[in-house]
Amino acid sequence: MQDFDFDLQSIQAARELARRGKVAANQIAEFTEEQIDRILRHMVEVAEANGEQLARMAVEETGFGVVEDKVFKNHMASGLLYEQIRDQKTIGIIDVDEKLQTITIAEPVGLLMGIVPSTNPTSTVLYKSLIALKARNSIVFSPHPAAAKCTQTAIQLMCDAAVEAGAPANIIQGITLSTMAATNELMHAPEVAMIIATGGPGMVKAAYSSGKPALGVGAGNSPAYIEATADVHAAVRRIMASKTFDNGTICASEQSVICETCNREAVIAEFTRQGGYFMSEDECNKVCALLFRNGHAMSPKFVGRSAQVIADAAGITVPAGTRVLIGEQHGVGDKWPLSYEKLTCVLGFYTVSNWEEACDLSIALLQNGIGHTMSIHTESKDIVRKFSVKPASRILINTGGTQGGTGLSTGLDIALTLGCGTWGGSSVSENVGPRHLINVKRVVNGIIEPDELVARDELFAKYHPELARTRGHKDAACCASAPAQAATAPISYSPGCGCGAACAPVTAPAQADKPSDAVDADELKRMVEELVKAFRSIPE
C-alpha cells in the first residue's frame, strides 16, 4: 500500500471526521429534550469523576497553570455549567406568543468545529461538548499541538459518556493527526456548519476567514481600576485571587492595575502584604525580556507560570511567598511591554491623578484587547455609570476578572468563550452558550389581511392622508370602521377580516364560542410538531 506524507494523511483523516460528524449531527437532531438531558447528566458525571486526572495531565503536558485550579475549572465547565443550562429551551418549540400569533422553534446548527487552546485544554472540551449537545449538535475538535494528549483524553471521555447514555456514535471527535493542514481542512469542510474558535489571534482570524459562521474571541487585556472610594484591601484581594487562579491563564484576568495618587501608597502596601512584589526598573526589564518575543507576543515558555518560576528564570530575588510580579509602567505601547496581555503571574501598574485620567488610560489599554473585559473597584455609582461606556463587553464591578468574566462570581453565563463584539472583531459580545448554537425559526399567523394594511394604518393616514384615501382597500371604509381582530383571539384560517358581508368568510362560523376551524395555542403547537416531523422525513 502506498505511503502518504503525514500532512496528506492528516487531511484525509480530517475529511473522515467531518463525514462521520455530519452523520451523527443528522441523527441527534431527532432527539428529544429528555434524551438530551440524560446524555448531558452522564457526561457531567464522567467529567467530574475524571476532573483531577484531566487537570494533572494538562499541567504535565503543557506546564501551564495549577492542578488544583484546573480541577475547579473542569468542574466549572461541567457540573456548574450543566446546572445553569439544564432548563434552557434549545429544542423544538421554545416560545409561543399568542398576542403576536408567533411560535418560535429551535433547530440544531449541525456539525460544529471547536478550536481548543493550550491554556484551557480539557475544560474547553468539556464546556464546548456540553453546550454543543445541549443544542443537539455534534462537534469535532482541533486540539492545540502542545496539549494534544490531554485534549484527546477529554474528547474520548466525553464521547464515550455520551454514547453510553444513548448519543449517536462519533458525536464528539477530535483530530488525532495534528497539523495545520488538518485544521484548515476541517475549517473548510462542507459538513462543518459553524466554528467555535477559542485560541490565539491567528487561529481566530483563520476561523473568521474560512467562509463559515464563526464564534470567535479576541485577546484580553483587562485593566483593573482601583478608584478613590474603593475598599483597597478587598480590591487587592479580588485582583490577587483572579490573577493567581491557574497562574493567570484565563483571558479575562487582570493585566494592569490603575490606582489614583490619593490611594497609591495604600494600594502598594496592600499588594505587598498580599504577596505582590514591585520590581525595580532593571528587574522589570529582565522579566519583560523573558516574557515577550517579536515585540509584544508572549513567549509560550512563560505562559501560566508562577511568579517564583519567572523570577528565577530572570535571575531576580523575590521574597518567599511572592504570588505576583508587578512592574510600574508610564505609558501604553511598544515601549511599555507590560501594557499588553500577559497570561501569567505578572501585572502592569499605573498611577493617575483622577478618574478622567483613569478613563483615558483604560481606553488606551483596551485597544490591545478591545471589546473583552475591564474591572472597576469602587463604591461610587456615578463612577460605574461613567465607565459603563468603555469598549468592553464585560465591565465588572468589585469582583475578580477571571471569576467575574467567566460567570463564576457574577450573574454572567458560565463560559470559556467570551465574545468581544465588533470592537474586537467578534460576531458575539456575550458569553457563548447553547443558545448561540441553534437556528431559530418562527411560524407566524397573518393577523392583518395584506390588502387592508393601508386602510387599517392610522399612523400612515396621519402622515399621508391623501395616499391613505386613494391607495386603500376597495372596502377600506368598511374595514377601517371595523374593530381589528383581537390579537389574543385564536388563529383562524377563515378568509376575510370579519367586518361584515363585504369581507365575510366563505362559510359561516359554527354556533360555538369560537369558529369551528379556529386553532388555539395547544392545537397550533401540535400542528407545528407534525409539520416539523414531516419536513424531517424529506431526504436532503
Secondary structure, DSSP 8 states (H G I E B T S, - for coil): -----HHHHHHHHHHHHHHHHHHHHHHHTT--HHHHHHHHHHHHHHHHHTHHHHHHHHHHHH--S-HHHHHHHHHIIIIIHHHHHTT---SEEEEEETTTTEEEEEEE--EEEEE--SSSHHHHHHHHHHHHHHTT-EEEEE--GGGHHHHHHHHHHHHHHHHHTT--TTSEEE-SS--HHHHHHHHT-TTEEEEEE-S-HHHHHHHHTTSS-EEE-----EEEEE-TTS-HHHHHHHHHHHHHGGGG-STTSEEEEEEETTTHHHHHHHHHHTTEEE--HHHHHHHHHHHEETTTEE-GGGTT--HHHHHHHHT----TT--EEEEE-SSSBTTBGGGS---SSEEEEEEESSHHHHHHHHHHHHTTSTEEEEEEE-S-HHHHHHHTTSSEEEEEESS-HHHHHTTSSSSS---S-B--TGGGT-S--SB--GGGGEEEEEEE---S-GGGHHHH-HHHHHH-HHHHHHSS-TTHHHHHHS----TTS-B---SS-SSSGGG--SS---SSSS-TT-B-HHHHHHHHHHHHHHHHTS--
